[in-house]
Amino acid sequence: MAVLTTLEQLEQVQTAITEILTNGQSYALGARGLTRADLDILGKREEILLNRYQTETNGRAVNYVRFDNPGPS
């Protein structure tokens, strides 16, 4: 089994999300049913993968904080 890149994983998660949004969370044919992955879990995984992908493509994410400007008074 090949290891998927972050982008490939992200594409799979987004495809799964689209499938749920388009066709529903679950369905049944006679006595058989199918329930897709949980949408909340997929959303959290998508966020993690998006952050990882952005870090991989844009370099390390850095946030700067300024303490010298208190903002509007």
Phi and psi in radians as a Rosetta constraint file:
Dihedral C 1 N 2 CA 2 C 2 CIRCULARHARMONIC -1.397 0.35
Dihedral N 2 CA 2 C 2 N 3 CIRCULARHARMONIC 2.579 0.35
Dihedral C 2 N 3 CA 3 C 3 CIRCULARHARMONIC -1.443 0.35
Dihedral N 3 CA 3 C 3 N 4 CIRCULARHARMONIC 2.233 0.35
Dihedral C 3 N 4 CA 4 C 4 CIRCULARHARMONIC -1.458 0.35
Dihedral N 4 CA 4 C 4 N 5 CIRCULARHARMONIC 2.536 0.35
Dihedral C 4 N 5 CA 5 C 5 CIRCULARHARMONIC -1.262 0.35
Dihedral N 5 CA 5 C 5 N 6 CIRCULARHARMONIC 2.920 0.35
Dihedral C 5 N 6 CA 6 C 6 CIRCULARHARMONIC -1.037 0.35
Dihedral N 6 CA 6 C 6 N 7 CIRCULARHARMONIC -0.744 0.35
Dihedral C 6 N 7 CA 7 C 7 CIRCULARHARMONIC -1.106 0.35
Dihedral N 7 CA 7 C 7 N 8 CIRCULARHARMONIC -0.729 0.35
Dihedral C 7 N 8 CA 8 C 8 CIRCULARHARMONIC -1.114 0.35
Dihedral N 8 CA 8 C 8 N 9 CIRCULARHARMONIC -0.723 0.35
Dihedral C 8 N 9 CA 9 C 9 CIRCULARHARMONIC -1.105 0.35
Dihedral N 9 CA 9 C 9 N 10 CIRCULARHARMONIC -0.755 0.35
Dihedral C 9 N 10 CA 10 C 10 CIRCULARHARMONIC -1.062 0.35
Dihedral N 10 CA 10 C 10 N 11 CIRCULARHARMONIC -0.755 0.35
Dihedral C 10 N 11 CA 11 C 11 CIRCULARHARMONIC -1.087 0.35
Dihedral N 11 CA 11 C 11 N 12 CIRCULARHARMONIC -0.708 0.35
Dihedral C 11 N 12 CA 12 C 12 CIRCULARHARMONIC -1.120 0.35
Dihedral N 12 CA 12 C 12 N 13 CIRCULARHARMONIC -0.766 0.35
Dihedral C 12 N 13 CA 13 C 13 CIRCULARHARMONIC -1.115 0.35
Dihedral N 13 CA 13 C 13 N 14 CIRCULARHARMONIC -0.767 0.35
Dihedral C 13 N 14 CA 14 C 14 CIRCULARHARMONIC -1.149 0.35
Dihedral N 14 CA 14 C 14 N 15 CIRCULARHARMONIC -0.613 0.35
Dihedral C 14 N 15 CA 15 C 15 CIRCULARHARMONIC -1.118 0.35
Dihedral N 15 CA 15 C 15 N 16 CIRCULARHARMONIC -0.747 0.35
Dihedral C 15 N 16 CA 16 C 16 CIRCULARHARMONIC -1.118 0.35
Dihedral N 16 CA 16 C 16 N 17 CIRCULARHARMONIC -0.718 0.35
Dihedral C 16 N 17 CA 17 C 17 CIRCULARHARMONIC -1.097 0.35
Dihedral N 17 CA 17 C 17 N 18 CIRCULARHARMONIC -0.794 0.35
Dihedral C 17 N 18 CA 18 C 18 CIRCULARHARMONIC -1.067 0.35
Dihedral N 18 CA 18 C 18 N 19 CIRCULARHARMONIC -0.710 0.35
Dihedral C 18 N 19 CA 19 C 19 CIRCULARHARMONIC -1.064 0.35
Dihedral N 19 CA 19 C 19 N 20 CIRCULARHARMONIC -0.749 0.35
Dihedral C 19 N 20 CA 20 C 20 CIRCULARHARMONIC -1.160 0.35
Dihedral N 20 CA 20 C 20 N 21 CIRCULARHARMONIC -0.785 0.35
Dihedral C 20 N 21 CA 21 C 21 CIRCULARHARMONIC -1.168 0.35
Dihedral N 21 CA 21 C 21 N 22 CIRCULARHARMONIC -0.555 0.35
Dihedral C 21 N 22 CA 22 C 22 CIRCULARHARMONIC -1.446 0.35
Dihedral N 22 CA 22 C 22 N 23 CIRCULARHARMONIC -0.777 0.35
Dihedral C 22 N 23 CA 23 C 23 CIRCULARHARMONIC -1.988 0.35
Dihedral N 23 CA 23 C 23 N 24 CIRCULARHARMONIC 0.024 0.35
Dihedral C 23 N 24 CA 24 C 24 CIRCULARHARMONIC 1.638 0.35
Dihedral N 24 CA 24 C 24 N 25 CIRCULARHARMONIC 2.873 0.35
Dihedral C 24 N 25 CA 25 C 25 CIRCULARHARMONIC -1.272 0.35
Dihedral N 25 CA 25 C 25 N 26 CIRCULARHARMONIC -0.642 0.35
Dihedral C 25 N 26 CA 26 C 26 CIRCULARHARMONIC -2.650 0.35
Dihedral N 26 CA 26 C 26 N 27 CIRCULARHARMONIC 2.827 0.35
Dihedral C 26 N 27 CA 27 C 27 CIRCULARHARMONIC -2.712 0.35
Dihedral N 27 CA 27 C 27 N 28 CIRCULARHARMONIC 2.867 0.35
Dihedral C 27 N 28 CA 28 C 28 CIRCULARHARMONIC -2.354 0.35
Dihedral N 28 CA 28 C 28 N 29 CIRCULARHARMONIC 2.513 0.35
Dihedral C 28 N 29 CA 29 C 29 CIRCULARHARMONIC -2.168 0.35
Dihedral N 29 CA 29 C 29 N 30 CIRCULARHARMONIC 1.810 0.35
Dihedral C 29 N 30 CA 30 C 30 CIRCULARHARMONIC 1.137 0.35
Dihedral N 30 CA 30 C 30 N 31 CIRCULARHARMONIC -2.202 0.35
Dihedral C 30 N 31 CA 31 C 31 CIRCULARHARMONIC -1.517 0.35
Dihedral N 31 CA 31 C 31 N 32 CIRCULARHARMONIC -0.120 0.35
Dihedral C 31 N 32 CA 32 C 32 CIRCULARHARMONIC -1.774 0.35
Dihedral N 32 CA 32 C 32 N 33 CIRCULARHARMONIC 2.492 0.35
Dihedral C 32 N 33 CA 33 C 33 CIRCULARHARMONIC -2.392 0.35
Dihedral N 33 CA 33 C 33 N 34 CIRCULARHARMONIC 2.833 0.35
Dihedral C 33 N 34 CA 34 C 34 CIRCULARHARMONIC -2.370 0.35
Dihedral N 34 CA 34 C 34 N 35 CIRCULARHARMONIC 2.279 0.35
Dihedral C 34 N 35 CA 35 C 35 CIRCULARHARMONIC -2.072 0.35
Dihedral N 35 CA 35 C 35 N 36 CIRCULARHARMONIC 2.174 0.35
Dihedral C 35 N 36 CA 36 C 36 CIRCULARHARMONIC -1.376 0.35
Dihedral N 36 CA 36 C 36 N 37 CIRCULARHARMONIC 3.017 0.35
Dihedral C 36 N 37 CA 37 C 37 CIRCULARHARMONIC -1.000 0.35
Dihedral N 37 CA 37 C 37 N 38 CIRCULARHARMONIC 2.732 0.35
Dihedral C 37 N 38 CA 38 C 38 CIRCULARHARMONIC -1.212 0.35
Dihedral N 38 CA 38 C 38 N 39 CIRCULARHARMONIC 2.239 0.35
Dihedral C 38 N 39 CA 39 C 39 CIRCULARHARMONIC -1.106 0.35
Dihedral N 39 CA 39 C 39 N 40 CIRCULARHARMONIC -0.670 0.35
Dihedral C 39 N 40 CA 40 C 40 CIRCULARHARMONIC -1.106 0.35
Dihedral N 40 CA 40 C 40 N 41 CIRCULARHARMONIC -0.740 0.35
Dihedral C 40 N 41 CA 41 C 41 CIRCULARHARMONIC -1.147 0.35
Dihedral N 41 CA 41 C 41 N 42 CIRCULARHARMONIC -0.733 0.35
Dihedral C 41 N 42 CA 42 C 42 CIRCULARHARMONIC -1.101 0.35
Dihedral N 42 CA 42 C 42 N 43 CIRCULARHARMONIC -0.682 0.35
Dihedral C 42 N 43 CA 43 C 43 CIRCULARHARMONIC -1.101 0.35
Dihedral N 43 CA 43 C 43 N 44 CIRCULARHARMONIC -0.729 0.35
Dihedral C 43 N 44 CA 44 C 44 CIRCULARHARMONIC -1.159 0.35
Dihedral N 44 CA 44 C 44 N 45 CIRCULARHARMONIC -0.719 0.35
Dihedral C 44 N 45 CA 45 C 45 CIRCULARHARMONIC -1.128 0.35
Dihedral N 45 CA 45 C 45 N 46 CIRCULARHARMONIC -0.688 0.35
Dihedral C 45 N 46 CA 46 C 46 CIRCULARHARMONIC -1.062 0.35
Dihedral N 46 CA 46 C 46 N 47 CIRCULARHARMONIC -0.756 0.35
Dihedral C 46 N 47 CA 47 C 47 CIRCULARHARMONIC -1.073 0.35
Dihedral N 47 CA 47 C 47 N 48 CIRCULARHARMONIC -0.760 0.35
Dihedral C 47 N 48 CA 48 C 48 CIRCULARHARMONIC -1.072 0.35
Dihedral N 48 CA 48 C 48 N 49 CIRCULARHARMONIC -0.817 0.35
Dihedral C 48 N 49 CA 49 C 49 CIRCULARHARMONIC -1.184 0.35
Dihedral N 49 CA 49 C 49 N 50 CIRCULARHARMONIC -0.648 0.35
Dihedral C 49 N 50 CA 50 C 50 CIRCULARHARMONIC -1.084 0.35
Dihedral N 50 CA 50 C 50 N 51 CIRCULARHARMONIC -0.780 0.35
Dihedral C 50 N 51 CA 51 C 51 CIRCULARHARMONIC -1.089 0.35
Dihedral N 51 CA 51 C 51 N 52 CIRCULARHARMONIC -0.754 0.35
Dihedral C 51 N 52 CA 52 C 52 CIRCULARHARMONIC -1.114 0.35
Dihedral N 52 CA 52 C 52 N 53 CIRCULARHARMONIC -0.761 0.35
Dihedral C 52 N 53 CA 53 C 53 CIRCULARHARMONIC -1.115 0.35
Dihedral N 53 CA 53 C 53 N 54 CIRCULARHARMONIC -0.754 0.35
Dihedral C 53 N 54 CA 54 C 54 CIRCULARHARMONIC -1.092 0.35
Dihedral N 54 CA 54 C 54 N 55 CIRCULARHARMONIC -0.675 0.35
Dihedral C 54 N 55 CA 55 C 55 CIRCULARHARMONIC -1.145 0.35
Dihedral N 55 CA 55 C 55 N 56 CIRCULARHARMONIC -0.723 0.35
Dihedral C 55 N 56 CA 56 C 56 CIRCULARHARMONIC -1.149 0.35
Dihedral N 56 CA 56 C 56 N 57 CIRCULARHARMONIC -0.646 0.35
Dihedral C 56 N 57 CA 57 C 57 CIRCULARHARMONIC -1.568 0.35
Dihedral N 57 CA 57 C 57 N 58 CIRCULARHARMONIC -0.499 0.35
Dihedral C 57 N 58 CA 58 C 58 CIRCULARHARMONIC -1.915 0.35
Dihedral N 58 CA 58 C 58 N 59 CIRCULARHARMONIC 0.037 0.35
Dihedral C 58 N 59 CA 59 C 59 CIRCULARHARMONIC 1.540 0.35
Dihedral N 59 CA 59 C 59 N 60 CIRCULARHARMONIC -3.113 0.35
Dihedral C 59 N 60 CA 60 C 60 CIRCULARHARMONIC -1.134 0.35
Dihedral N 60 CA 60 C 60 N 61 CIRCULARHARMONIC 2.293 0.35
Dihedral C 60 N 61 CA 61 C 61 CIRCULARHARMONIC -1.326 0.35
Dihedral N 61 CA 61 C 61 N 62 CIRCULARHARMONIC 2.296 0.35
Dihedral C 61 N 62 CA 62 C 62 CIRCULARHARMONIC -2.274 0.35
Dihedral N 62 CA 62 C 62 N 63 CIRCULARHARMONIC 2.306 0.35
Dihedral C 62 N 63 CA 63 C 63 CIRCULARHARMONIC -1.902 0.35
Dihedral N 63 CA 63 C 63 N 64 CIRCULARHARMONIC 2.357 0.35
Dihedral C 63 N 64 CA 64 C 64 CIRCULARHARMONIC -1.923 0.35
Dihedral N 64 CA 64 C 64 N 65 CIRCULARHARMONIC 2.429 0.35
Dihedral C 64 N 65 CA 65 C 65 CIRCULARHARMONIC -2.079 0.35
Dihedral N 65 CA 65 C 65 N 66 CIRCULARHARMONIC 2.327 0.35
Dihedral C 65 N 66 CA 66 C 66 CIRCULARHARMONIC -1.911 0.35
Dihedral N 66 CA 66 C 66 N 67 CIRCULARHARMONIC 2.318 0.35
Dihedral C 66 N 67 CA 67 C 67 CIRCULARHARMONIC -1.898 0.35
Dihedral N 67 CA 67 C 67 N 68 CIRCULARHARMONIC 0.037 0.35
Dihedral C 67 N 68 CA 68 C 68 CIRCULARHARMONIC -1.634 0.35
Dihedral N 68 CA 68 C 68 N 69 CIRCULARHARMONIC -0.110 0.35
Dihedral C 68 N 69 CA 69 C 69 CIRCULARHARMONIC -2.165 0.35
Dihedral N 69 CA 69 C 69 N 70 CIRCULARHARMONIC 1.854 0.35
Dihedral C 69 N 70 CA 70 C 70 CIRCULARHARMONIC -1.272 0.35
Dihedral N 70 CA 70 C 70 N 71 CIRCULARHARMONIC -0.154 0.35
Dihedral C 70 N 71 CA 71 C 71 CIRCULARHARMONIC 1.608 0.35
Dihedral N 71 CA 71 C 71 N 72 CIRCULARHARMONIC -2.994 0.35
Dihedral C 71 N 72 CA 72 C 72 CIRCULARHARMONIC -1.133 0.35
Dihedral N 72 CA 72 C 72 N 73 CIRCULARHARMONIC 2.545 0.35
